[in-house]
Amino acid sequence: MRAFEYLSPKTLEAASAAVRTAPEGARIIAGGQDLLGELKERIATPGRVVSLKAVPGLRGIREESGSLRIGALATVQEVAESPLVREKAPALAEAATSVGTPQIRALGTVGGNLCQRPRCWYYRLADFPCLKKGGGTCFAVEGDSRYHAILGGGPCHIVHPSDLAVALVALDASVEVVGAKGRRTIPIADLYALPAVDASRETTLAPDEIVAEVSVPAGARSAFRKFREKLSLDFAVVAAAVALGPKGPRVALGGVAPVPWRSREAEAALGAKPVTAESAAAAATAALAPAKPLKNNRYKVPLACAVLRRTILAAAGVADPGPPAPPATPAPTKKAGEDF
Ligand SMILES: Cc1cc2nc3c(=O)[nH]c(=O)nc-3n(C[C@H](O)[C@H](O)[C@H](O)COP(=O)(O)OP(=O)(O)OC[C@H]3O[C@@H](n4cnc5c(N)ncnc54)[C@H](O)[C@@H]3O)c2cc1C
């Protein structure tokens, strides 16, 4: 780990200025679960680390004017256990409950979860000079792409690791950020940008911008489901969140794209009609129609389709009749003189 200067300012404005004025680069630290790993592995080598822990008012979850307001330093565990979140934004509570282990949820913060860096094994190994680290190639294209993107990939093919972000995109949340130009509020979907925009980063935040608060419209019916390889602790291989609110259905997928992936195809297929088993299956198929798997991750297409279909049904409170029957295989025809 490179030695760094540690600052703990008392306001967000001072924290932003401390990042801006760092002569050898700076990073924000919240729970530290992701950043410390990056520092130890020398994936990140800032000269300054700026803690948010001494900034008052960044914790807590409250309801205000029909929205839940969640501070950036609220922990994932606080979100998972909040009666307000469970009642008014169930997909978010379910997503938070699915994160890591109790220890990880107790330390990880909402802001850190939304801004965590990808878990791609090529990115996390200093020996691979991938596009994210300023190199010239995405090693997943020719290498092991089991856990990489099937939607929105290229030139880098990471998947975004945040479960909370998937739920928040479906719930149509927004984030308030603080930087050199003051405060601004952006829809959560605009917090993220595809690698085609800039492969070295996942968010649209300026380097000195800090997430202060997340605002979530309260009251939509919603659900979140996640498929992971290890039930005890694992990032999503595939996740889905669906909200059925006054603006119509909102559908988001996780584990499949470099950003939490909003599926307008699935939303259009669901339309304004009540959800049925048939419309859920059709929407899930529509969501995955644009998928472009890599060499080793074709399996994610039917998996995401199944997870999304179930999530749509769960959000609507419709019983799951099981997967739709596969198309009938035509009986082989026998040509004259041919034996089977
Ligand atoms: C073993 C393991 C398993 C995990 N499993 C899951 C999982 O299943 N699902 C899931 O969603 N997550 C998972 N996580 C992530 C975890 O939930 C934490 O949320 C995450 O590590 C970061 O939270 P943190 O507060 O520790 O952030 P930090 O490590 O402090 O920061 C993470 C990044 O965000 C930036 N940052 C932090 N706060 C802010 C802010 N307010 N504004 C702007 N930038 C900020 C930092 O500069 C840094 O780049 C897992 C982590 C581990 C270590």
The ligand as an SDF file (V2000), in Angstrom:
LIG
                    3D

 53 58  0  0  0  0  0  0  0  0999 V2000
  -16.7780   -9.7210    0.3630 C   0  0  0  0  0  0  0  0  0  0  0  0
  -17.7200   -8.6560   -0.1010 C   0  0  0  0  0  0  0  0  0  0  0  0
  -18.9710   -9.0040   -0.5850 C   0  0  0  0  0  0  0  0  0  0  0  0
  -19.8560   -8.0240   -1.0400 C   0  0  0  0  0  0  0  0  0  0  0  0
  -21.0500   -8.4020   -1.5460 N   0  0  0  0  0  0  0  0  0  0  0  0
  -21.8630   -7.4550   -2.0780 C   0  0  0  0  0  0  0  0  0  0  0  0
  -23.0960   -7.8130   -2.6840 C   0  0  0  0  0  0  0  0  0  0  0  0
  -23.5040   -8.9740   -2.7220 O   0  0  0  0  0  0  0  0  0  0  0  0
  -23.8490   -6.8120   -3.2200 N   0  0  0  0  0  0  0  0  0  0  0  0
  -23.4620   -5.4950   -3.1860 C   0  0  0  0  0  0  0  0  0  0  0  0
  -24.1750   -4.6450   -3.6600 O   0  0  0  0  0  0  0  0  0  0  0  0
  -22.3010   -5.1440   -2.5930 N   0  0  0  0  0  0  0  0  0  0  0  0
  -21.5070   -6.0700   -2.0500 C   0  0  0  0  0  0  0  0  0  0  0  0
  -20.3390   -5.6890   -1.4610 N   0  0  0  0  0  0  0  0  0  0  0  0
  -20.0140   -4.2450   -1.3580 C   0  0  0  0  0  0  0  0  0  0  0  0
  -20.3090   -3.7130    0.0440 C   0  0  0  0  0  0  0  0  0  0  0  0
  -21.6810   -3.8170    0.2330 O   0  0  0  0  0  0  0  0  0  0  0  0
  -19.9880   -2.1970    0.2580 C   0  0  0  0  0  0  0  0  0  0  0  0
  -21.0910   -1.4140   -0.0290 O   0  0  0  0  0  0  0  0  0  0  0  0
  -18.9680   -1.6890   -0.6100 C   0  0  0  0  0  0  0  0  0  0  0  0
  -17.8220   -2.4690   -0.3620 O   0  0  0  0  0  0  0  0  0  0  0  0
  -18.5780   -0.2230   -0.3970 C   0  0  0  0  0  0  0  0  0  0  0  0
  -19.0880    0.3780    0.7680 O   0  0  0  0  0  0  0  0  0  0  0  0
  -18.1520    1.2120    1.7230 P   0  0  0  0  0  0  0  0  0  0  0  0
  -18.9960    2.1610    2.4870 O   0  0  0  0  0  0  0  0  0  0  0  0
  -17.2650    0.3090    2.4830 O   0  0  0  0  0  0  0  0  0  0  0  0
  -17.3430    2.0870    0.6520 O   0  0  0  0  0  0  0  0  0  0  0  0
  -15.8280    2.5080    0.5390 P   0  0  0  0  0  0  0  0  0  0  0  0
  -14.9440    1.3280    0.3770 O   0  0  0  0  0  0  0  0  0  0  0  0
  -15.4790    3.4710    1.5950 O   0  0  0  0  0  0  0  0  0  0  0  0
  -15.9230    3.2860   -0.8610 O   0  0  0  0  0  0  0  0  0  0  0  0
  -16.1970    2.5750   -2.0510 C   0  0  0  0  0  0  0  0  0  0  0  0
  -15.9930    3.5200   -3.2420 C   0  0  0  0  0  0  0  0  0  0  0  0
  -16.9860    4.5220   -3.2470 O   0  0  0  0  0  0  0  0  0  0  0  0
  -16.4250    5.8320   -3.1090 C   0  0  0  0  0  0  0  0  0  0  0  0
  -17.3410    6.5060   -2.1770 N   0  0  0  0  0  0  0  0  0  0  0  0
  -17.7030    6.1130   -0.9430 C   0  0  0  0  0  0  0  0  0  0  0  0
  -18.6640    6.9130   -0.4590 N   0  0  0  0  0  0  0  0  0  0  0  0
  -18.8920    7.8420   -1.3940 C   0  0  0  0  0  0  0  0  0  0  0  0
  -19.7840    8.9620   -1.4960 C   0  0  0  0  0  0  0  0  0  0  0  0
  -20.6370    9.2650   -0.4930 N   0  0  0  0  0  0  0  0  0  0  0  0
  -19.7550    9.7220   -2.6140 N   0  0  0  0  0  0  0  0  0  0  0  0
  -18.9070    9.4310   -3.6300 C   0  0  0  0  0  0  0  0  0  0  0  0
  -18.0500    8.3760   -3.6070 N   0  0  0  0  0  0  0  0  0  0  0  0
  -18.0540    7.5990   -2.4990 C   0  0  0  0  0  0  0  0  0  0  0  0
  -15.0150    5.6090   -2.5820 C   0  0  0  0  0  0  0  0  0  0  0  0
  -14.1240    6.6130   -3.0120 O   0  0  0  0  0  0  0  0  0  0  0  0
  -14.6660    4.2680   -3.1960 C   0  0  0  0  0  0  0  0  0  0  0  0
  -14.2320    4.4000   -4.5220 O   0  0  0  0  0  0  0  0  0  0  0  0
  -19.4700   -6.6490   -0.9700 C   0  0  0  0  0  0  0  0  0  0  0  0
  -18.2160   -6.2940   -0.4610 C   0  0  0  0  0  0  0  0  0  0  0  0
  -17.3510   -7.2730   -0.0240 C   0  0  0  0  0  0  0  0  0  0  0  0
  -16.0140   -6.8500    0.5180 C   0  0  0  0  0  0  0  0  0  0  0  0
  1  2  1  0
  2  3  1  0
  2 52  2  0
  3  4  2  0
  4  5  1  0
  4 50  1  0
  5  6  2  0
  6  7  1  0
  6 13  1  0
  7  8  2  0
  7  9  1  0
  9 10  1  0
 10 11  2  0
 10 12  1  0
 12 13  2  0
 13 14  1  0
 14 15  1  0
 14 50  1  0
 15 16  1  0
 16 17  1  0
 16 18  1  0
 18 19  1  0
 18 20  1  0
 20 21  1  0
 20 22  1  0
 22 23  1  0
 23 24  1  0
 24 25  2  0
 24 26  1  0
 24 27  1  0
 27 28  1  0
 28 29  2  0
 28 30  1  0
 28 31  1  0
 31 32  1  0
 32 33  1  0
 33 34  1  0
 33 48  1  0
 34 35  1  0
 35 36  1  0
 35 46  1  0
 36 37  1  0
 36 45  1  0
 37 38  2  0
 38 39  1  0
 39 40  1  0
 39 45  2  0
 40 41  1  0
 40 42  2  0
 42 43  1  0
 43 44  2  0
 44 45  1  0
 46 47  1  0
 46 48  1  0
 48 49  1  0
 50 51  2  0
 51 52  1  0
 52 53  1  0
M  END
$$$$
